[in-house]
Amino acid sequence: MSGDNIFSGLKVVDMASFIAGPGAAVILSDFGADVVKVEPPHGDTWRIGYKVPPEPAADDNYPWHLNNRNKRGLALDLKAPEAKEVMRRLIEWADVLIVNTPHPARKKLGLEYDDVKAWNPRLIYADVTGFGEAGPDAHLPGFDITAYWARSGLLSLTRDAGVPPTLPVSGSGDHATAVGLFSAIVTGLYRRERTGQGSYVSTSLLAAGVWACAVPVQAALAGGTFYPPHDRRKPASATFNLYRAADDAWFIIVLTPDKWAGFTTAIGRTELAADPRFADLAKQNANVVELAAILDEVFSGQPMAHWAQAFDVAGVPFGVVRDPADVINDPQLVANNIVVPLEGAGGKLTSTVSSPIEVQGVAKQPAHRAPELGEHNDEILREIGFDAAQIRAFAERQVTAGRRRSAAA
């Protein structure tokens, strides 16, 4: 790996399943870390994520490559007696260990932080849970939909008036939590640079969700009065609302009071700026139903391209509502390395989504496909000190499994 990579030489063992923990490891790998993905012999459950409704159906295993690219794969039966020695050597080798196994199972396997820190006092032990380390529900299993979205308050707020909560975008809370876990790992590494000591760092889906929902949660802590659920025909603000253009494209405007006069000029309705009903923000909000109806009529008269140009000239903030099939054709994604080439996956999967962190002057590692189950077993075991006979014995006793590739391959 290039010495220009920030985490070149950093060794990471990713034992986490699904998305949040592995996503944090992906960010580390993007900047040059050597990440070993440890899976059970049957594989991480997320390997079948692309086959589970309501995930979009595809021929290629897109979620696996997204959350495990640039990693080497080791399939290991942690219940086998020999596995403890493998894990000991891996942890001695590693700078960072990422886990999300439930604590009772982890304790039984002897892989809690207190169990392993003696093997490597400089280890950054990174833990991600559903609901946090303490409290009455610390033991509950958590997914982003249950912990990040539902429990945090987000799911109650991301709906319109008169309709029940709906399913949020799958994995969205996990990926946000992955950034938080990455930040915790980097904070632990920085502390290690200053003290020489490893540490236990953690976050949870619930903590990340409450942080994402922090403005309304802080309002609740302040005893704030909440508006009713959003109704675009009777919104809290007509200039912070969704509208539809003549070609059925939906868009949102976010207008500050100083933009009002320029906005009315941009939409060809300068008389609205002089209308006493809408003279200032307070009056616009007092007459919000009338203003929203006027804007509905105005915007239905021209296609989105017309309004996009008008808003751009006037400096009016707006966002067009796009589905993923449109998003991938947005030139901003390629120009800003948000979507990058993916090497080696095969099929139609030739690009992937990069992590959302950039460091000026530092190129990320080229994205390479995720490992097959146990693909690098021999290579990794040899690297941490096992000889050929031991490696063969592990395979014969099914301590390791999956598709094996020798170090020479």
N, C-alpha and C positions, 0 to 999 in steps of 0.2 A: 504494500500500500504506500501511496505517496506520503512523504514527510510533510507535505502541505496540509494534509488532513488533520483537523483539530484533534480527533480521537485516535489517530494512528497509534497502534501499540496497545490501546485499551482493550481489555479482554472481558467479554460479557457472556454470562450463561443465562439464557432465557428459558426458564422453566414454566412460564405462565401460559395459560390457554386462552383461547378466544382472541380478544382484540386489544384491550387497554394496555396490559403488560407488554405483549409483543409489539404493539404500536410504539411504545417508548423505546424498545430495543431497535426498531427500524430507524428512528430518528438518530440514535447513536451510530447505527451502521451507515447512515447517509453521510456522516462526517468521519468515516474511516474506522470505526470500532470493529473488532473481530468478534462476531456474535455466533455462539453455538446454541442452536435450538434443541432443547431436550424434550422428547416426546415419549409417551408410553408406547409399547409395542403395537398397539392398535391405532396409534396416531392421535394427534390433537383433534378434538371434536370439530374445530373450525375448518378442518379439511373438507367437510361436507357442507359448509355454509351456503355454497352456491346452489345446493339442491333443496334447500329448506324454504318453503313459502313463508313470508311474502318476498324473500330475496329474489331479485330478477334472475330468470333462468338463462343460462349460457352454457356453451360447450366447454369453455375454459374456466378453470378454477380461479376466478379473479379475486375473491376475498383472501384466499390463501397467499397468493403472490403479493397482494397489497400489504398485508400485515406481517409477512415473513421474508420479504426479499432480502438479498445480500447476507443471508445467514447460512451457516453450515448445520447439517442435521445429524443428530444422534438419537437413535431409538433405544430406550433403556427401561427395563422393568424394575422400578424402584422397590418392589416388594421382594426381589431376589436378594439373598444374603450378600452376594458379590457386589451388588449395586452400591452399597455404602462406601466401599473403597473407591469405586469409580467417582462417586459424588465428592468424596474427600479430595481426591486429586484434582477434580474439576474446580472445586472451590479454592483450593490452594493456588491454582493456575489463574483464577479470575480476579478481576478488579471489581466487577459488579455481578450480583446475582439478583434476578428478577423472578418473583414468585407471586402466585395468587391462589395456591392450593388452600382449602379450608384448614384452619389451625388444628383441629383434631387430627386430621390425616397427616398434616405436616409434623405434628408432635410424635405421632406413631412412627413415622419414618425417620425421626431424629434429625429433621431439617428446619427446626425453628432457629431463630437468630442465636439464641443462647447455646444451641447445640453446635453451631458451625463456626462461631466467631473465633474460637480457639484455634481452628485450622488456619484461619487467615485473619489476623487482627486488623488488616487494612481493607477488608472487604466492605463494599457498599451493598447492603442487603436491602433491596427495594421491594416493598410489599404494596399490592393494590387489593383493596377489599371492596365489597359492595356498600357496607354501611359504617365503616370505621372499625377501629381496634377495640373500642369499649362500648358500654351501654347495653341495654336489654336486647337489642337486635343485631349485635355484632356477629352473631353466629349465622345469620340468615344468608342464603345464597342471593346474589344480586346480579341482575343484568342492567344494561344502561336504561332500558325501558322502565324497569321497576324502581331502580335506585336513583339514577341520574334524573330521569324525567318525571316519574310519578311522585316519588317521595319528596323531591326538592321543591315542588310548587310549579315547575315549568309547564307540566302537562295541563294544569288547570288554567293557565294563562294563554296558551297557544291554541285558542279555539275562538270561534265567533259565537255571538249570542244565539241561544236557542238550539244549539247542537251539542251533542256529547263530546267528551275528549276523544281523540283519534290516535292511531298509531303514529308516532314520530318517525323520523328517518332513522332506520336501523343503523347502529354503529356510530351515530353522531355523538352521543354522550361518551362512548368508549374512546373515540379519537380525541375528544377534548380532554378526557382524563389522562390519556397517554401523554399529552403535552405537559400536564401537571406532574405526572410521574417522572418524565424526563427532567423537568425542572428540579424535582426533589433529588434525583440522582446527581445532577450537575452540582447542586448545592452541597451534597455530601462529598463529592469529589473535591470541590473547592475547600471544604473544611479539612479534608484529608491532606491537601497540599499545605495547609497552614499548621496542622497539628500532628500529621503522620498517623492519625487514627481513622479507622473505618467507622461506620455508623449504620444504624437502622433508619431508613427513610421510608415514608409511606404517603399515600393519599387514598381516597375512596371515591367511588362513583357518586355517592351522596354529597361529599364535600365539594366535588367539582360541579355537581348540579346546582347546589345552593350558591356557589360562587357565580355560576352563569346566571342565576336568578337573583343575584344579590341586590339589585336596585329595588324590586318589589319586596324582597324579604327585609331589607333595611327599612323600607317604608312601614312594613308591619311592625317592626321593632320600635318605630317612632310613633306608632298609633295612627298611621296615615289612613285617609279615607280613599277607598279604591273606586274607580269608575266601574260601571257594569261591563260585562264582556263585550268585546268589540262588535259593532254592527256598522258595516261600511256606509249604510244609508243614514245612520244616526250616530256618527263617530264622536269621539271626544274632541277631535279636531279634524276639520275638513281638509286642512293642508298637511296632515300626516295621515294619509289614507290611501286606499287602493282604488284604482279606476281602470276602465276598459276602453281601449282604442277601437277605432272602426273595424280593424282587422282581427278583433277578438283577443289581441294581446293585452294582458293585465300588467299594470305597473304601479309602483308606489312612489309618491312624492313626499319629501321631508323638508318642509319649508320653515325657515326662521322668519320672524316678523320683518327684518330688514330686507327680505327678498320679495315681499308682497307686491310692491309696485312693479318691479321688474317681471314678476311672474304674470301679472295681469297683462302686461305688454306682450310677453311671449305667447300667451294663449289667444291674443287678439281681442281681449275684453277689458280694455283700459278703463271703461266706465265703472268696473267693479271697485277700483281703487278709490273712487270718489263716492261710492254708494255708502250712505251713513250706516247701513246695517253691517258693513264689513270694514269700517274705518280703522279699527285696531284689533288686536288679538282678542281682547275681551268681547268685543261686539261680534267678531267672527264666531267665537265659541257660543255666544248667546243665540246666534242665528245659524247654527251649524247645519241643521237639516236643510234649510233653504240653500246655503252655500254648496253643500255636497250635491244637491240636485242640479244646481246650475253647472257645476264642474262635470258631473256625469254627462249632461247634455253636450257640453263643449267637447269633451274628450271623445265622445262617440262619433264625432263628425270627421275625424281625420285618422289615418293609420298611424301605427307606432313610429314608423320612420320619420314622419312629420313632427311628432311630438319630441322625439329624441333630439332632432336637430334644433328645435325651438328651445328646449331646455338647456341644451349644451351651450347655445349662443348666450342665453340669459344667465347661465351659471346656476341653474336650479337643480338641486340634488334629486335624482330619481333612480329607480332601479326597475328594470324589466324582469318580470317573473318568468324564469326559464326552466324547462325540464332538463334532466341530465343529457338527453340527446342533443339539446341545443348548447348546453354548457361546454361540452367537449370540443365544439367548433369555435369557441370564443378565442379570438387571437390573443387576448390578455394572458391566457393560461400558458401558451407556449412562450410568449415574450418574457414572462416572469418565472419560467421554469416551475410552474405549478403542475403541469403535465409533462412528463419526461419519457424518453424511450425506455423500454424494458427489454433487456437482453435475455434470450434463451427460453422464454416461456413457451413458444410455439403457438400454433393455431392463430386465432385472430388477436391474441393478447400481445400487442407490440408496444403499448404505452402503459404508464401507471401514474398515480398521483404522488407527487413528492411531498415530503413533510413541510410544514408551513414556516420553517425557520431558514433564514439566509444570513450568511456572514460575508460582507463585502470583501472580495479578493480571495475567497476560499471556495473552490469548486467542490461540490458534493461528489461522492462516489457514484459512478454510473450504476443505475439500477439493474440488478441481475435477478433472475427468477428465484423463487423460494425453493428450498431443498425438497427432494423426494424423501419419503419416510426412511430414516436411517442411512441416507445417502453417504454420509461422511463418517460412518462408524469407525472404520479401521484407521482412517487418517487422524481423527480426534483422539482415539484411544492410544495410538502410537505417540502422539504429541504429548500426552500427559504421563507417559512412561511405561505403558504396557507393551510386552513383547508379542511377537507373532503367535506364539503358542497360547498365551493368555487370551489374545483376541479371538483366536479360533475357538477356544473353550467357551468364551462368552456367547459366541454365536450358536455353538452346538447345544448349550444349556438354555438357550433362548433368553439369556440375560439382555442381550441386544437382539434387535430384529430389524426387519425392513430391508430395503434395497441398499446393499453395502458397496462402497467404492474404496478401493485401496488408495493409499497415499500416492502411489505412482501413477494413478489414473488421471 
